[in-house]
């Protein structure tokens, strides 16, 4: 099986269980997970990297959804998550310092600062897009106020799975940029699952803060952005291992054919 691992699953599973899963399956480590591990508390980071173990990395690192979408546009075919991450058959070893809570990656601090700054820009862009999603695509939700989750549920269900609404919105966006979507455009394409996840999490966002609210709180949105990345990539896998409640709920709507839970079914 192709399995996506998120931080909450890595935190909750034992080191032995993680290594057992990695030995039996192809386990994907999205860039979002790598980012979360590098930017969390040093003691927590060390504990989580110790769970992954020493020696050759047992996880397959994947690029982020935007990069993979760009590869689709470049080659005109659906994404191969690993091959298009340019990491197919690459074997690598984590720096041993990552397992030491006292270690500081001095040679990489500038790169990490730039990564965090880029994440902050993307989080701000998501907040603005989410606030305007209803006005752009869902006129029936333009007056939604915070706390009206029940109003978005029917639309979320329509956006899940192999959704014609996602196709229609993609066509509108593509045509506005002078592009023509491929005739088989659907869940096999990263462009589809990335847009699908953006729409689903955006509607969940406005159900909490209200439509048109582009000044909503930033707290928690970085986690939301990471969840979108996990979802867009896991939709191309066989399982998403997570203990995160909101991610489990929304991914269950988005990709009901993919197993989602805290561990693999035996």
Secondary structure, DSSP 8 states (H G I E B T S, - for coil): -EEEE-HHHHHHS-HHHHHHHHHHSEEEEEHHHHHHHHHS-HHHHHHHHHHH-SSS--SEEE--HHHHHHHHHHHTS---TTGGGT-TT------GGGG-TT---GGGHHHHHHHHHHHHHHHHHHHHHHHHHHHHH-GGGTT--TT-HHHHHHHHHHHSSS-HHHHHHHHHHHHHTT----TT-STTSHHHHHHHHHHHHHHHHHHHH-TT-TT---TTHHHHHHHHHHHHHHTTSSEEE---HHHHHHHHHH-TTSEEESS---
